[in-house]
């Protein structure tokens, strides 16, 4: 009798173990397919704004299609930082929404598997999403931004006769805006030139010139602007102002390692560069706070996938009647709320109101707490708070 009971318990344990393993693969397959589809869709949506500008380079400025394709490739990592958590959130919401609508959640619970016991495969998928987003944030973004900037300078240099136009403010060089009354495409001569050089944000310059010539700096990938008969107006910190009149002024743009090169903004820097600038005693407090905010943001948003995994499961199960449209609406609401909190946290961090290490992680902590609370309610068969959620969903449905 005792042997039979032990055998029965062992058999039941084996069955539960097998069910959990099959269920885990089933959940992973369901989330993965929707996750990949979501990445493609969200990335294409974000690319649409840039595609208009990049298409104009091919059509009106004669830039080779291969260069434009490389530009698109360099832009993708900066989009993936945002689209990966967004796609993962939507994938979990839609997957568990379908499970609930088809009564598969009821069958799973009836087989002896609780809601908390089906979380490991979701967490495993979330960790993969976190690693992908971290790779894009810490490696892909600085690589892509730097490569995009260098290729932009090269494209400008190779297509200079097509890019510079008369009586139009020309901003193809990052950080530089130029205006000219007349431009001779044959000799590359300029007349009536105004240039705003904002690459050094602490000391922006406005340059006026009677004449000028655009050429390529010898032995480098830089543009060289030779300006004649003009003045330089410089504004500094503390209300400082400086005026310089010159007969000839040579301005070089894009040459690596020079003081006149295109400055590297915070998103262009590698983590080691950010940390070096933060530790540099010569860095001003204002810039140090911005650098610290950028450093922590490289980790906070990629980790949102793990937070969204906890939050999306109970919401997806509760959203059985609304279907895919309801899941998409909820994901938009969550993403917008998260972005608002992240923007507020970053602003407070850059102003020094709250330390960046705290301000940038507040959204993750808040959403993790809400997700854990909802998960506990759903696992104990309690209904989630419905009234605010329905009001928000209805509002967004009317808006869209």
VEXKOLVEX-330407 format. One record per residue (C-alpha): residue number from 1; x, y, z. Coordinates in Angstrom, 1 decimal. Example, Ala and Ser with C-alpha at 12.3 -4.5 7.8 and 13.67 -1.06 7.14 Angstrom:
BEGIN
+-----+--------+--------+--------+
|   n |     px |     py |     pz |
+-----+--------+--------+--------+
|   1 |   12.3 |   -4.5 |    7.8 |
|   2 |   13.7 |   -1.1 |    7.1 |
+-----+--------+--------+--------+
This chain:
BEGIN
+-----+--------+--------+--------+
|   n |     px |     py |     pz |
+-----+--------+--------+--------+
|   1 |    0.0 |    0.0 |    0.0 |
|   2 |    2.8 |    2.4 |    0.9 |
|   3 |    4.7 |    1.4 |   -2.2 |
|   4 |    1.7 |    2.0 |   -4.4 |
|   5 |    1.1 |    5.4 |   -2.8 |
|   6 |    4.8 |    6.4 |   -3.3 |
|   7 |    4.6 |    5.2 |   -6.9 |
|   8 |    1.4 |    7.3 |   -7.4 |
|   9 |    3.1 |   10.4 |   -6.0 |
|  10 |    6.1 |    9.8 |   -8.1 |
|  11 |    4.0 |    9.4 |  -11.2 |
|  12 |    2.1 |   12.5 |  -10.4 |
|  13 |    5.3 |   14.4 |   -9.9 |
|  14 |    6.7 |   13.2 |  -13.2 |
|  15 |    3.5 |   14.2 |  -15.0 |
|  16 |    3.6 |   17.7 |  -13.4 |
|  17 |    7.3 |   18.0 |  -14.4 |
|  18 |    6.5 |   17.0 |  -18.0 |
|  19 |    3.6 |   19.4 |  -18.2 |
|  20 |    5.8 |   22.2 |  -16.9 |
|  21 |    8.5 |   21.5 |  -19.5 |
|  22 |    6.0 |   21.3 |  -22.4 |
|  23 |    4.3 |   24.4 |  -21.1 |
|  24 |    7.6 |   26.3 |  -20.9 |
|  25 |    8.5 |   25.6 |  -24.5 |
|  26 |    5.0 |   26.5 |  -25.6 |
|  27 |    5.1 |   29.9 |  -23.8 |
|  28 |    8.6 |   30.6 |  -25.1 |
|  29 |    7.6 |   29.8 |  -28.7 |
|  30 |    4.5 |   32.0 |  -28.4 |
|  31 |    6.3 |   35.0 |  -26.9 |
|  32 |    9.3 |   34.7 |  -29.2 |
|  33 |    7.3 |   34.8 |  -32.5 |
|  34 |    5.3 |   37.9 |  -31.4 |
|  35 |    8.5 |   39.4 |  -29.9 |
|  36 |   10.4 |   39.2 |  -33.2 |
|  37 |    7.4 |   40.5 |  -35.2 |
|  38 |    7.1 |   43.4 |  -32.7 |
|  39 |   10.7 |   44.4 |  -33.1 |
|  40 |   10.4 |   44.5 |  -36.9 |
|  41 |    7.2 |   46.6 |  -36.8 |
|  42 |    8.3 |   49.0 |  -34.1 |
|  43 |   11.7 |   49.5 |  -35.7 |
|  44 |   10.1 |   50.2 |  -39.1 |
|  45 |    7.7 |   52.7 |  -37.5 |
|  46 |   10.6 |   54.6 |  -35.9 |
|  47 |   12.6 |   54.5 |  -39.1 |
|  48 |    9.9 |   56.0 |  -41.2 |
|  49 |   10.7 |   59.5 |  -39.9 |
|  50 |   14.4 |   59.1 |  -40.9 |
|  51 |   13.6 |   57.4 |  -44.2 |
|  52 |   12.1 |   60.5 |  -45.6 |
|  53 |   15.3 |   62.5 |  -45.1 |
|  54 |   17.5 |   59.6 |  -46.3 |
|  55 |   15.4 |   59.1 |  -49.4 |
|  56 |   15.9 |   62.8 |  -50.2 |
|  57 |   19.6 |   62.2 |  -50.2 |
|  58 |   19.2 |   59.6 |  -53.0 |
|  59 |   16.7 |   61.4 |  -55.1 |
|  60 |   17.7 |   65.1 |  -54.9 |
|  61 |   21.4 |   64.9 |  -53.9 |
|  62 |   22.7 |   61.9 |  -55.7 |
|  63 |   24.0 |   60.0 |  -52.7 |
|  64 |   24.6 |   56.3 |  -53.5 |
|  65 |   22.0 |   53.9 |  -52.3 |
|  66 |   24.7 |   51.8 |  -50.6 |
|  67 |   25.7 |   54.8 |  -48.4 |
|  68 |   22.1 |   55.4 |  -47.4 |
|  69 |   21.7 |   51.7 |  -46.6 |
|  70 |   24.7 |   51.9 |  -44.3 |
|  71 |   23.2 |   54.9 |  -42.6 |
|  72 |   20.0 |   53.0 |  -41.9 |
|  73 |   22.1 |   50.1 |  -40.5 |
|  74 |   23.9 |   52.5 |  -38.2 |
|  75 |   20.6 |   54.0 |  -36.9 |
|  76 |   19.0 |   50.7 |  -36.1 |
|  77 |   20.9 |   50.1 |  -32.7 |
|  78 |   19.6 |   53.4 |  -31.3 |
|  79 |   16.1 |   52.3 |  -32.2 |
|  80 |   16.5 |   48.8 |  -30.8 |
|  81 |   17.1 |   50.1 |  -27.3 |
|  82 |   13.5 |   51.3 |  -27.3 |
|  83 |   11.8 |   48.8 |  -29.6 |
|  84 |   13.0 |   45.7 |  -27.8 |
|  85 |   11.3 |   46.4 |  -24.5 |
|  86 |    8.2 |   47.7 |  -26.4 |
|  87 |    8.0 |   44.6 |  -28.5 |
|  88 |    8.5 |   42.3 |  -25.5 |
|  89 |    5.8 |   44.0 |  -23.5 |
|  90 |    3.3 |   43.7 |  -26.4 |
|  91 |    4.4 |   40.0 |  -27.0 |
|  92 |    3.6 |   39.0 |  -23.4 |
|  93 |    0.4 |   40.9 |  -23.3 |
|  94 |   -0.9 |   39.4 |  -26.5 |
|  95 |    0.3 |   35.9 |  -25.6 |
|  96 |   -1.3 |   35.7 |  -22.2 |
|  97 |   -4.4 |   37.6 |  -23.5 |
|  98 |   -4.8 |   34.8 |  -26.1 |
|  99 |   -4.2 |   32.1 |  -23.4 |
| 100 |   -6.9 |   33.7 |  -21.3 |
| 101 |   -9.4 |   34.2 |  -24.1 |
| 102 |   -9.0 |   30.5 |  -25.2 |
| 103 |   -9.4 |   29.3 |  -21.6 |
| 104 |   -5.9 |   27.8 |  -21.7 |
| 105 |   -5.0 |   29.5 |  -18.4 |
| 106 |   -8.0 |   27.7 |  -16.8 |
| 107 |   -6.7 |   24.4 |  -18.2 |
| 108 |   -3.1 |   25.1 |  -17.0 |
| 109 |   -4.4 |   25.8 |  -13.4 |
| 110 |   -6.6 |   22.7 |  -13.5 |
| 111 |   -3.5 |   20.6 |  -14.3 |
| 112 |   -1.9 |   21.7 |  -11.1 |
| 113 |    0.4 |   24.5 |  -12.4 |
| 114 |   -0.1 |   27.9 |  -10.6 |
| 115 |    0.4 |   31.3 |  -12.2 |
| 116 |    3.7 |   31.8 |  -10.4 |
| 117 |    5.0 |   28.5 |  -11.7 |
| 118 |    4.5 |   29.5 |  -15.3 |
| 119 |    6.6 |   32.7 |  -14.8 |
| 120 |   10.1 |   31.1 |  -15.3 |
| 121 |    9.8 |   30.8 |  -19.1 |
| 122 |    8.5 |   34.4 |  -19.2 |
| 123 |   11.5 |   35.6 |  -17.1 |
| 124 |   13.9 |   33.6 |  -19.3 |
| 125 |   12.5 |   35.4 |  -22.4 |
| 126 |   12.8 |   38.7 |  -20.5 |
| 127 |   16.4 |   38.1 |  -19.7 |
| 128 |   17.2 |   37.4 |  -23.3 |
| 129 |   15.4 |   40.7 |  -24.2 |
| 130 |   17.4 |   42.5 |  -21.5 |
| 131 |   20.7 |   41.2 |  -22.9 |
| 132 |   19.8 |   42.2 |  -26.4 |
| 133 |   18.8 |   45.7 |  -25.4 |
| 134 |   21.9 |   46.0 |  -23.2 |
| 135 |   24.1 |   45.0 |  -26.2 |
| 136 |   22.3 |   47.6 |  -28.4 |
| 137 |   22.6 |   50.3 |  -25.6 |
| 138 |   26.2 |   49.8 |  -24.5 |
| 139 |   27.8 |   48.6 |  -27.8 |
| 140 |   25.5 |   49.3 |  -30.7 |
| 141 |   24.5 |   52.9 |  -30.0 |
| 142 |   28.0 |   54.4 |  -29.6 |
| 143 |   29.2 |   52.3 |  -32.6 |
| 144 |   26.3 |   53.2 |  -34.7 |
| 145 |   26.2 |   56.9 |  -33.8 |
| 146 |   30.0 |   57.3 |  -34.4 |
| 147 |   29.8 |   55.5 |  -37.7 |
| 148 |   26.7 |   57.4 |  -38.8 |
| 149 |   28.5 |   60.7 |  -38.0 |
| 150 |   31.6 |   59.8 |  -39.9 |
| 151 |   29.7 |   58.6 |  -42.9 |
| 152 |   27.6 |   61.8 |  -42.9 |
| 153 |   30.8 |   63.8 |  -43.0 |
| 154 |   32.1 |   61.7 |  -45.8 |
| 155 |   28.8 |   61.9 |  -47.8 |
| 156 |   28.8 |   65.7 |  -47.3 |
| 157 |   32.3 |   65.8 |  -48.6 |
| 158 |   31.7 |   63.7 |  -51.6 |
| 159 |   28.5 |   65.5 |  -52.6 |
| 160 |   29.4 |   69.0 |  -51.6 |
| 161 |   28.2 |   70.6 |  -54.9 |
| 162 |   24.7 |   69.0 |  -54.4 |
| 163 |   24.3 |   69.8 |  -50.7 |
| 164 |   25.3 |   73.5 |  -50.4 |
| 165 |   22.5 |   75.7 |  -51.7 |
| 166 |   22.1 |   79.4 |  -52.0 |
| 167 |   19.9 |   81.4 |  -49.6 |
| 168 |   19.1 |   78.2 |  -47.6 |
| 169 |   20.2 |   77.4 |  -44.1 |
| 170 |   22.4 |   74.3 |  -44.6 |
| 171 |   22.8 |   72.0 |  -41.5 |
| 172 |   24.2 |   68.8 |  -43.0 |
| 173 |   27.4 |   69.1 |  -40.9 |
| 174 |   26.5 |   68.1 |  -37.3 |
| 175 |   26.6 |   71.1 |  -35.0 |
| 176 |   27.1 |   73.6 |  -37.8 |
| 177 |   24.5 |   75.7 |  -39.6 |
| 178 |   25.6 |   77.7 |  -42.7 |
| 179 |   23.9 |   80.3 |  -44.9 |
| 180 |   25.4 |   81.8 |  -48.1 |
| 181 |   24.0 |   84.4 |  -50.5 |
| 182 |   25.8 |   82.9 |  -53.5 |
| 183 |   27.5 |   79.6 |  -54.3 |
| 184 |   29.5 |   78.8 |  -57.4 |
| 185 |   29.3 |   75.0 |  -58.0 |
| 186 |   32.3 |   75.1 |  -60.4 |
| 187 |   34.8 |   76.9 |  -58.1 |
| 188 |   33.1 |   76.1 |  -54.8 |
| 189 |   33.3 |   79.8 |  -54.0 |
| 190 |   30.9 |   81.4 |  -51.4 |
| 191 |   29.7 |   85.0 |  -51.0 |
| 192 |   27.9 |   86.5 |  -48.0 |
| 193 |   28.5 |   83.7 |  -45.6 |
| 194 |   27.0 |   83.2 |  -42.1 |
| 195 |   28.0 |   80.2 |  -40.0 |
| 196 |   26.8 |   79.2 |  -36.5 |
| 197 |   29.2 |   76.7 |  -34.9 |
| 198 |   27.5 |   75.1 |  -31.9 |
| 199 |   29.8 |   72.1 |  -31.6 |
| 200 |   31.3 |   73.5 |  -28.4 |
| 201 |   28.2 |   74.1 |  -26.4 |
| 202 |   30.0 |   76.1 |  -23.7 |
| 203 |   31.3 |   78.6 |  -26.3 |
| 204 |   29.2 |   78.8 |  -29.5 |
| 205 |   30.4 |   81.0 |  -32.3 |
| 206 |   28.7 |   82.9 |  -35.1 |
| 207 |   31.0 |   83.6 |  -38.0 |
| 208 |   30.4 |   86.2 |  -40.7 |
| 209 |   32.5 |   86.3 |  -44.0 |
| 210 |   32.4 |   88.4 |  -47.1 |
| 211 |   33.8 |   85.5 |  -49.3 |
| 212 |   34.8 |   81.9 |  -48.8 |
| 213 |   35.9 |   78.7 |  -50.5 |
| 214 |   34.9 |   75.1 |  -49.6 |
| 215 |   37.4 |   72.4 |  -50.2 |
| 216 |   38.6 |   69.1 |  -48.8 |
| 217 |   41.3 |   69.2 |  -46.2 |
| 218 |   44.4 |   67.4 |  -47.6 |
| 219 |   45.3 |   64.0 |  -46.1 |
| 220 |   42.1 |   63.8 |  -44.1 |
| 221 |   38.3 |   63.2 |  -44.3 |
| 222 |   37.5 |   66.7 |  -43.2 |
| 223 |   35.9 |   69.7 |  -44.9 |
| 224 |   37.8 |   72.9 |  -45.0 |
| 225 |   36.1 |   76.3 |  -45.1 |
| 226 |   38.4 |   79.2 |  -46.1 |
| 227 |   36.7 |   82.4 |  -45.1 |
| 228 |   37.8 |   86.0 |  -45.9 |
| 229 |   37.0 |   89.4 |  -44.6 |
| 230 |   34.7 |   88.8 |  -41.7 |
| 231 |   34.2 |   88.6 |  -37.9 |
| 232 |   33.7 |   86.0 |  -35.2 |
| 233 |   31.2 |   86.5 |  -32.4 |
| 234 |   31.8 |   84.2 |  -29.4 |
| 235 |   29.5 |   83.9 |  -26.3 |
| 236 |   30.9 |   82.3 |  -23.2 |
| 237 |   29.8 |   81.4 |  -19.7 |
| 238 |   29.0 |   84.2 |  -17.2 |
| 239 |   27.8 |   86.6 |  -19.9 |
| 240 |   31.3 |   86.7 |  -21.6 |
| 241 |   31.3 |   88.0 |  -25.1 |
| 242 |   34.2 |   88.2 |  -27.6 |
| 243 |   34.4 |   89.8 |  -31.0 |
| 244 |   37.3 |   89.0 |  -33.4 |
| 245 |   37.8 |   90.6 |  -36.9 |
| 246 |   39.9 |   88.6 |  -39.3 |
| 247 |   41.3 |   88.8 |  -42.8 |
| 248 |   41.4 |   85.0 |  -43.4 |
| 249 |   40.0 |   82.2 |  -41.2 |
| 250 |   40.3 |   78.5 |  -42.0 |
| 251 |   37.6 |   76.3 |  -40.4 |
| 252 |   38.1 |   72.5 |  -40.5 |
| 253 |   35.2 |   70.2 |  -39.8 |
| 254 |   35.3 |   66.4 |  -39.2 |
| 255 |   39.0 |   65.8 |  -38.8 |
| 256 |   39.6 |   63.3 |  -36.1 |
| 257 |   41.8 |   64.2 |  -33.2 |
| 258 |   41.7 |   68.0 |  -33.9 |
| 259 |   40.1 |   70.7 |  -31.8 |
| 260 |   37.8 |   71.6 |  -34.6 |
| 261 |   36.4 |   68.1 |  -35.1 |
| 262 |   32.7 |   67.3 |  -34.7 |
| 263 |   32.2 |   67.0 |  -30.9 |
| 264 |   31.1 |   63.7 |  -29.4 |
| 265 |   27.8 |   64.0 |  -27.6 |
| 266 |   26.9 |   61.8 |  -24.7 |
| 267 |   25.0 |   59.2 |  -26.8 |
| 268 |   28.1 |   58.8 |  -29.0 |
| 269 |   30.4 |   57.8 |  -26.1 |
| 270 |   31.3 |   54.4 |  -24.9 |
| 271 |   30.8 |   53.5 |  -21.3 |
| 272 |   34.5 |   53.9 |  -20.6 |
| 273 |   34.5 |   57.4 |  -22.2 |
| 274 |   31.5 |   58.4 |  -20.1 |
| 275 |   33.1 |   57.2 |  -16.9 |
| 276 |   36.4 |   58.9 |  -17.8 |
| 277 |   34.5 |   62.2 |  -18.4 |
| 278 |   32.6 |   61.8 |  -15.1 |
| 279 |   35.8 |   61.2 |  -13.1 |
| 280 |   37.6 |   64.1 |  -14.9 |
| 281 |   38.0 |   67.0 |  -12.3 |
| 282 |   37.9 |   69.4 |  -15.2 |
| 283 |   34.3 |   68.4 |  -16.1 |
| 284 |   31.8 |   71.0 |  -15.0 |
| 285 |   29.1 |   69.9 |  -12.5 |
| 286 |   26.3 |   70.5 |  -15.1 |
| 287 |   28.0 |   68.3 |  -17.7 |
| 288 |   28.9 |   65.7 |  -15.1 |
| 289 |   25.2 |   65.3 |  -14.2 |
| 290 |   24.3 |   64.9 |  -17.9 |
| 291 |   27.0 |   62.3 |  -18.3 |
| 292 |   25.9 |   60.4 |  -15.2 |
| 293 |   22.3 |   60.5 |  -16.5 |
| 294 |   23.4 |   59.1 |  -19.8 |
| 295 |   25.5 |   56.4 |  -18.1 |
| 296 |   22.6 |   55.1 |  -16.0 |
| 297 |   20.1 |   55.4 |  -18.9 |
| 298 |   22.2 |   52.8 |  -20.8 |
| 299 |   21.0 |   50.2 |  -18.3 |
| 300 |   17.6 |   51.4 |  -17.1 |
| 301 |   15.6 |   51.1 |  -20.2 |
| 302 |   17.0 |   47.8 |  -21.4 |
| 303 |   16.1 |   46.4 |  -17.9 |
| 304 |   12.5 |   47.5 |  -18.5 |
| 305 |   11.9 |   44.2 |  -20.3 |
| 306 |   12.3 |   42.3 |  -17.0 |
| 307 |    9.9 |   44.8 |  -15.3 |
| 308 |    7.4 |   44.5 |  -18.2 |
| 309 |    7.5 |   40.7 |  -17.8 |
| 310 |    6.1 |   40.9 |  -14.3 |
| 311 |    3.6 |   43.6 |  -15.2 |
| 312 |    2.3 |   42.2 |  -18.5 |
| 313 |    1.4 |   38.7 |  -17.4 |
| 314 |   -1.5 |   39.6 |  -15.0 |
| 315 |   -2.7 |   42.4 |  -17.3 |
| 316 |   -2.7 |   40.0 |  -20.3 |
| 317 |   -4.7 |   37.4 |  -18.3 |
| 318 |   -7.2 |   40.0 |  -17.1 |
| 319 |   -7.6 |   41.4 |  -20.7 |
| 320 |   -9.5 |   38.3 |  -22.1 |
| 321 |  -12.3 |   40.2 |  -23.7 |
| 322 |  -10.5 |   43.1 |  -25.5 |
| 323 |   -8.3 |   40.8 |  -27.6 |
| 324 |   -5.4 |   42.1 |  -29.6 |
| 325 |   -6.7 |   45.7 |  -29.8 |
| 326 |   -6.9 |   45.8 |  -26.0 |
| 327 |   -3.4 |   44.4 |  -25.6 |
| 328 |   -2.0 |   47.0 |  -28.0 |
| 329 |   -3.8 |   49.8 |  -26.2 |
| 330 |   -2.5 |   48.7 |  -22.8 |
| 331 |    1.0 |   48.4 |  -24.1 |
| 332 |    0.8 |   52.0 |  -25.5 |
| 333 |   -0.5 |   53.3 |  -22.2 |
| 334 |    2.3 |   51.5 |  -20.2 |
| 335 |    5.0 |   52.7 |  -22.6 |
| 336 |    3.8 |   56.3 |  -22.5 |
| 337 |    3.6 |   56.2 |  -18.7 |
| 338 |    7.0 |   54.7 |  -18.5 |
| 339 |    8.5 |   57.4 |  -20.9 |
| 340 |    6.9 |   60.2 |  -18.9 |
| 341 |    8.4 |   58.9 |  -15.7 |
| 342 |   11.8 |   58.3 |  -17.4 |
| 343 |   11.8 |   61.9 |  -18.8 |
| 344 |   10.9 |   63.4 |  -15.5 |
| 345 |   13.6 |   61.3 |  -13.7 |
| 346 |   16.2 |   62.3 |  -16.3 |
| 347 |   15.3 |   66.0 |  -16.0 |
| 348 |   15.6 |   65.8 |  -12.2 |
| 349 |   18.9 |   64.0 |  -12.5 |
| 350 |   20.4 |   66.6 |  -14.9 |
| 351 |   19.3 |   69.4 |  -12.7 |
| 352 |   20.8 |   67.7 |   -9.6 |
| 353 |   17.5 |   67.6 |   -7.8 |
| 354 |   17.8 |   63.8 |   -7.3 |
| 355 |   21.0 |   61.8 |   -7.7 |
| 356 |   21.1 |   60.2 |  -11.2 |
| 357 |   21.5 |   56.7 |   -9.8 |
| 358 |   18.2 |   57.1 |   -8.1 |
| 359 |   16.3 |   59.2 |  -10.5 |
| 360 |   16.9 |   57.0 |  -13.6 |
| 361 |   15.9 |   53.8 |  -11.7 |
| 362 |   12.7 |   55.2 |  -10.2 |
| 363 |   10.4 |   54.2 |  -13.1 |
| 364 |   11.7 |   50.6 |  -13.0 |
| 365 |   11.1 |   50.4 |   -9.3 |
| 366 |    7.6 |   51.8 |   -9.5 |
| 367 |    6.5 |   49.6 |  -12.4 |
| 368 |    8.1 |   46.5 |  -10.8 |
| 369 |    6.1 |   47.2 |   -7.6 |
| 370 |    2.9 |   47.6 |   -9.5 |
| 371 |    3.6 |   44.4 |  -11.5 |
| 372 |    4.3 |   42.4 |   -8.4 |
| 373 |    1.1 |   43.6 |   -6.8 |
| 374 |   -1.0 |   42.7 |   -9.9 |
| 375 |    0.8 |   39.3 |  -10.1 |
| 376 |   -0.1 |   38.5 |   -6.5 |
| 377 |   -3.7 |   39.5 |   -7.1 |
| 378 |   -4.0 |   37.4 |  -10.3 |
| 379 |   -2.3 |   34.3 |   -8.6 |
| 380 |   -4.8 |   34.4 |   -5.8 |
| 381 |   -7.7 |   34.6 |   -8.3 |
| 382 |   -8.5 |   38.2 |   -7.4 |
| 383 |   -9.6 |   40.8 |   -9.9 |
| 384 |   -7.2 |   43.6 |  -10.8 |
| 385 |   -8.3 |   47.2 |  -10.3 |
| 386 |  -10.6 |   47.7 |  -13.3 |
| 387 |  -12.0 |   51.2 |  -13.2 |
| 388 |   -8.9 |   53.3 |  -13.9 |
| 389 |   -7.7 |   50.8 |  -16.5 |
| 390 |  -10.9 |   50.8 |  -18.4 |
| 391 |  -11.1 |   54.6 |  -18.4 |
| 392 |   -7.6 |   54.9 |  -19.8 |
| 393 |   -8.2 |   52.3 |  -22.5 |
| 394 |  -11.5 |   54.0 |  -23.5 |
| 395 |   -9.7 |   57.3 |  -23.6 |
| 396 |   -6.9 |   56.0 |  -25.9 |
| 397 |   -9.4 |   54.2 |  -28.1 |
| 398 |  -11.3 |   57.5 |  -28.7 |
| 399 |   -8.1 |   59.3 |  -29.3 |
| 400 |   -6.8 |   56.9 |  -31.9 |
+-----+--------+--------+--------+
